[in-house]
Amino acid sequence: MSGEPAAKRSNKKGLLERLAEGVVIGDGGMIWAMELKGYAEAGKYTPEAAVEHPEAVLQMHREFVHNGAEVLQTCTFWSSKLEEETVEGVSVNDAACALALKAAKEASDPILVAGSVTKTDLYEQGESKEVVQAEFRRQLDFYVRNDFDFVIAEFFDHVLEAEWAVEVLKESGKPVLATVCIGPEGDADSFSPEQCALRLARAGADVVGVNCRFGPQTCLKTVAMMKRALKLAKLDHVYLAVQPYGYHTPDAPINGYSGMKEFPFAMDARVMTRIDAYNYAKEASKLGVRYIGGCCGFEGRHIRSMSEALQGKTGRIAPVTKRYGKWINTYADKDDERADAKHWLEMKPATGRPKSSAMSESVKYS
């Protein structure tokens, strides 16, 4: 990776090497966090913060690393939707790449850096494969020029568009991780999770799975369907990835959180606790998922919990864990039930909202 000391680069294992050895802990949701902190606009969720508020983006990267992430994704989500790729005369994509590289370089352990391409408006507008792939190549160029460790295709409603993205990303010569944002019902064209996994694997993805739109339990159910299909097709050499939405969405409609009345401004009551993140990581690993991360709503405390849940199976111990020990043991000196880790792992937190309901209705579209 450009700019890194030669010794550090030579000691850094690549994505596929790490996956062959155990679990890789990804990072959390960057652009969602930027909106919550006031550095992005809800609805658009575009990454101009990389130029306008670089210190906020850099701090999020640092928090993910401090809490155990082994991978940093650039803050470039939906950069294709930016009205202008440059802000204040500076390229948003270039700025985002530089920030991720800086945070990785600062880390005491070798951290992988990945860039992602996401779905485009062009596909749904009916543009040709050539036009859509040209946009993917434009995005990919930033990551190739910065010699990133691997590339990601994520947040695709249509597996066919994701296939087109994988074909382009393979041109980089880097490992490719590809995810679709679907639940057990499948994608927007009614391709099942099984079909999506097979199509992505056959397109050349090294890692396939799901990200965002649904909470962890729904995502794990979907990935389990993918796993079975890959095994039956003798494609189980392809690794599995999961990066769910950081909120509980068991009542989400087929399009996930997008169709929920609480989205985006009233999801707080559904947020995952660090206990949920701990149990999610355990379940994902038991299922055989090797790349375990988070998407929108996953912050440092969640990544720490996942890292600590799988300590011994991952490639690093989080700096925060080295400093303070596992969070689940930090109350061990108390003289009540909270001293027992079992108390926390079996916790069913109350909402404190007497009139709130457990489930909600879907949005009614006109």
C-alpha positions in Angstrom: 0.0 0.0 0.0 1.5 3.3 -1.0 3.0 5.3 1.8 3.4 2.5 4.2 6.8 1.4 5.6 8.2 -1.6 3.7 8.5 -3.7 6.8 4.9 -3.1 7.8 3.6 -3.9 4.3 5.6 -7.2 4.1 4.0 -8.4 7.4 0.4 -7.6 6.4 -1.6 -10.7 5.4 -4.2 -10.1 2.7 -7.9 -10.7 3.0 -8.0 -14.2 1.6 -5.1 -15.3 3.7 -6.8 -14.0 6.8 -10.1 -15.6 5.9 -8.4 -18.9 5.4 -7.0 -18.7 8.9 -10.2 -17.5 10.7 -12.7 -14.7 11.1 -12.1 -11.2 9.9 -13.9 -8.4 11.8 -15.0 -5.6 9.5 -15.9 -2.0 10.6 -19.3 -0.4 11.0 -21.5 2.1 9.3 -19.7 5.3 8.3 -22.2 7.4 6.4 -25.1 6.7 8.8 -22.9 7.8 11.7 -21.9 11.0 9.7 -25.6 11.9 9.4 -26.3 11.2 13.1 -23.4 13.5 14.0 -24.6 16.2 11.6 -22.1 15.7 8.8 -24.4 14.3 6.1 -27.9 14.7 4.9 -30.6 12.1 5.6 -32.1 10.8 2.5 -29.1 11.6 0.3 -26.5 9.9 2.6 -23.6 11.2 0.3 -20.0 11.4 1.6 -19.1 15.0 1.2 -17.9 14.9 4.8 -14.6 13.5 3.6 -13.8 17.0 2.4 -16.0 19.2 4.5 -15.4 17.5 7.9 -12.3 15.2 7.4 -11.6 15.2 11.2 -15.0 13.5 11.8 -14.4 10.8 9.2 -10.9 10.2 10.4 -12.1 9.9 14.0 -14.7 7.3 13.1 -12.0 5.2 11.3 -9.8 5.5 14.4 -12.6 4.4 16.7 -13.3 1.3 14.6 -9.6 0.3 14.7 -9.4 1.0 18.4 -12.3 -1.2 19.0 -11.0 -4.2 17.0 -11.8 -3.7 13.3 -9.4 -5.4 11.0 -10.7 -3.6 7.9 -11.5 0.0 7.1 -13.9 0.9 4.3 -13.6 4.3 2.7 -16.3 6.9 3.4 -17.4 6.8 -0.2 -20.9 5.3 0.0 -23.1 6.6 -2.8 -20.4 8.9 -4.1 -22.0 8.2 -7.5 -25.0 10.3 -6.3 -22.9 13.4 -5.5 -24.0 16.3 -7.7 -20.3 17.2 -8.0 -17.5 14.7 -7.3 -15.4 17.6 -6.1 -16.3 19.8 -3.1 -14.4 23.0 -2.6 -12.2 22.0 -5.4 -11.2 18.7 -3.7 -12.1 15.2 -4.9 -14.4 13.5 -2.4 -13.2 10.1 -3.4 -9.5 11.0 -3.2 -10.0 12.7 0.2 -11.9 9.6 1.6 -9.2 7.3 0.4 -6.5 9.4 2.0 -8.3 9.4 5.4 -8.8 5.6 5.4 -5.1 5.1 4.5 -4.0 7.6 7.2 -6.0 5.8 9.9 -4.7 2.4 8.8 -1.1 3.7 8.8 -1.5 5.0 12.4 -2.7 1.6 13.7 -0.3 -0.6 15.8 -1.5 -3.7 13.8 -1.7 -4.1 10.0 -5.1 -3.0 9.0 -6.7 -3.8 5.6 -8.2 -0.9 3.6 -11.1 -1.5 1.2 -13.1 0.7 -1.2 -16.6 -0.1 -2.3 -18.9 0.5 -5.2 -22.6 0.7 -4.7 -25.8 0.5 -6.8 -26.3 3.2 -9.3 -29.4 5.1 -10.5 -28.3 4.2 -14.0 -29.3 0.6 -13.7 -32.9 1.3 -12.6 -33.1 4.0 -15.3 -32.6 1.2 -17.8 -29.1 2.2 -19.0 -27.0 -0.4 -20.8 -24.5 -2.6 -19.1 -21.7 -0.7 -20.8 -22.9 2.6 -19.2 -23.4 1.2 -15.8 -20.0 -0.6 -15.8 -18.3 2.6 -16.9 -19.6 4.2 -13.6 -18.2 1.3 -11.6 -14.8 1.7 -13.4 -14.8 5.4 -12.5 -15.3 4.5 -8.8 -12.8 1.6 -8.9 -10.1 3.9 -10.4 -9.7 5.7 -7.0 -9.0 2.4 -5.2 -6.7 1.0 -7.8 -4.6 4.2 -7.8 -4.3 3.9 -4.0 -3.4 0.2 -4.2 -6.2 -0.9 -1.8 -6.1 -4.4 -0.3 -9.5 -5.5 -1.7 -12.7 -4.1 -3.2 -16.3 -4.4 -2.2 -19.6 -4.4 -4.2 -22.3 -3.6 -1.7 -25.9 -2.4 -1.2 -27.4 -3.8 -4.3 -31.1 -4.5 -4.7 -30.6 -6.2 -8.0 -28.2 -9.1 -8.2 -27.8 -8.6 -11.9 -26.3 -5.1 -11.3 -24.1 -6.6 -8.6 -22.8 -9.1 -11.1 -21.9 -6.3 -13.4 -20.1 -4.6 -10.5 -18.2 -7.8 -9.7 -17.0 -8.2 -13.3 -15.5 -4.7 -13.2 -14.0 -5.1 -9.8 -12.3 -8.3 -10.9 -10.3 -6.2 -13.4 -8.4 -4.8 -10.5 -6.7 -8.1 -9.7 -7.7 -7.6 -6.0 -10.0 -9.9 -3.9 -13.7 -9.0 -4.4 -16.3 -9.1 -1.7 -19.9 -8.8 -3.0 -23.1 -8.3 -1.0 -26.7 -7.7 -1.8 -29.1 -5.9 0.6 -31.8 -8.5 0.7 -33.8 -10.6 3.1 -35.0 -14.2 2.8 -37.5 -13.2 0.1 -34.7 -12.3 -2.3 -33.9 -9.3 -4.4 -36.0 -6.8 -6.2 -36.3 -9.1 -9.3 -37.3 -12.1 -7.2 -34.0 -13.9 -7.4 -33.8 -15.9 -4.2 -30.9 -15.6 -1.8 -29.6 -19.0 -3.1 -29.7 -17.7 -6.7 -28.0 -14.4 -5.6 -25.1 -16.3 -3.9 -24.6 -18.5 -6.9 -24.6 -15.7 -9.4 -22.2 -13.6 -7.4 -19.8 -16.6 -6.9 -19.9 -17.5 -10.6 -19.3 -13.9 -11.6 -16.0 -14.2 -9.7 -16.6 -12.9 -6.2 -14.2 -14.4 -3.6 -16.6 -13.5 -0.7 -20.5 -13.2 -1.0 -23.2 -12.3 1.5 -25.6 -9.6 2.6 -25.3 -6.1 4.0 -27.7 -3.5 5.5 -31.5 -3.2 5.1 -32.2 -5.8 7.7 -31.1 -6.5 11.3 -28.7 -9.3 12.3 -31.2 -12.2 12.8 -32.8 -11.7 9.3 -29.3 -11.3 7.7 -28.1 -14.5 9.3 -31.2 -16.4 8.1 -30.5 -15.1 4.6 -26.8 -16.0 4.7 -27.7 -19.5 5.9 -29.8 -19.9 2.7 -26.8 -18.8 0.6 -24.5 -21.2 2.4 -26.7 -24.2 1.6 -26.8 -23.2 -2.1 -23.0 -22.8 -2.4 -22.4 -26.1 -0.8 -24.9 -27.9 -3.1 -23.2 -26.3 -6.1 -19.8 -27.2 -4.8 -18.9 -23.6 -4.6 -18.3 -23.6 -0.8 -14.7 -22.5 -1.3 -16.3 -19.0 -1.6 -16.3 -17.3 1.8 -19.4 -15.8 3.4 -19.9 -12.2 4.6 -22.5 -10.5 6.7 -22.8 -6.8 7.6 -26.3 -6.2 8.9 -28.2 -3.0 9.8 -27.5 -2.1 13.5 -31.2 -2.1 14.5 -33.8 -4.8 15.2 -36.1 -5.2 12.2 -38.0 -8.5 12.6 -41.1 -6.8 11.3 -39.5 -5.1 8.3 -41.2 -5.5 4.9 -39.5 -7.0 1.8 -37.5 -3.8 1.2 -36.2 -3.8 4.8 -35.9 -0.7 6.9 -36.8 1.5 3.9 -40.4 0.5 4.3 -40.6 1.0 8.0 -42.5 4.0 9.5 -39.7 4.8 11.9 -37.0 5.1 9.2 -34.9 7.1 9.3 -35.6 9.4 12.3 -37.2 7.2 14.9 -35.1 4.0 14.8 -33.3 4.7 18.1 -35.6 2.5 20.2 -34.5 -0.5 18.0 -30.8 0.0 18.2 -28.6 -3.0 18.9 -26.9 -3.2 22.3 -23.3 -4.4 22.7 -24.9 -7.6 24.1 -26.8 -8.0 20.8 -23.5 -7.5 18.9 -21.7 -10.1 21.0 -24.4 -12.7 20.4 -24.6 -11.8 16.7 -20.9 -12.3 16.2 -21.1 -15.7 18.0 -24.0 -16.8 15.8 -22.4 -15.7 12.6 -19.2 -17.5 13.4 -21.1 -20.7 14.3 -22.9 -20.5 11.0 -19.5 -20.5 9.2 -19.4 -16.8 8.2 -15.8 -15.6 8.0 -16.2 -11.9 7.3 -18.3 -10.4 10.1 -18.9 -6.7 10.2 -21.7 -4.2 10.5 -23.4 -1.6 8.4 -25.5 1.5 9.3 -25.9 1.8 13.1 -22.8 -0.3 14.0 -20.4 1.9 16.0 -17.2 1.3 18.0 -18.9 -0.4 20.9 -20.5 -2.9 18.6 -17.2 -3.7 16.9 -15.5 -4.1 20.2 -18.1 -6.5 21.4 -17.8 -8.6 18.2 -14.1 -8.6 18.4 -14.1 -9.8 22.1 -16.8 -12.4 21.4 -14.6 -14.0 18.8 -11.2 -13.4 20.4 -8.9 -16.2 19.4 -10.6 -16.6 16.0 -9.7 -13.2 14.7 -6.4 -11.7 13.6 -6.0 -9.1 16.4 -6.9 -8.1 19.9 -8.5 -4.7 20.0 -6.4 -1.9 21.6 -9.3 -1.1 23.9 -9.4 -4.7 25.1 -5.7 -4.7 25.7 -6.1 -1.6 27.9 -9.3 -2.4 29.8 -10.0 -6.1 29.3 -13.3 -7.5 27.9 -16.2 -5.2 28.6 -18.3 -8.1 29.8 -15.9 -8.7 32.7 -15.5 -5.1 33.8 -18.4 -5.3 36.4 -17.0 -8.5 37.9 -16.1 -6.8 41.2 -19.7 -5.7 41.9 -21.6 -7.3 44.7 -24.8 -8.0 42.8 -26.1 -10.0 39.8 -24.4 -7.7 37.4 -21.1 -9.2 38.3 -22.0 -12.4 36.4 -21.4 -12.3 32.6 -24.5 -14.5 32.3 -26.6 -11.6 33.5 -25.5 -9.5 30.5 -25.7 -12.3 27.9 -29.2 -13.2 28.8 -30.3 -9.6 29.3 -33.6 -8.5 27.7 -33.4 -4.7 28.0 -36.6 -2.7 28.5 -37.4 0.3 26.3 -38.7 2.6 29.0 -41.5 3.5 26.7 -44.8 2.5 28.3 -46.9 3.1 25.3 -44.5 1.8 22.6 -45.3 -1.3 20.6 -43.0 -4.2 19.9 -43.7 -4.1 16.2 -44.8 -1.4 13.7 -46.7 -1.1 10.5 -45.1 -0.7 7.1 -45.2 2.6 5.2 -48.2 2.9 3.0 -47.0 4.2 -0.4 -49.4 6.2 -2.5 
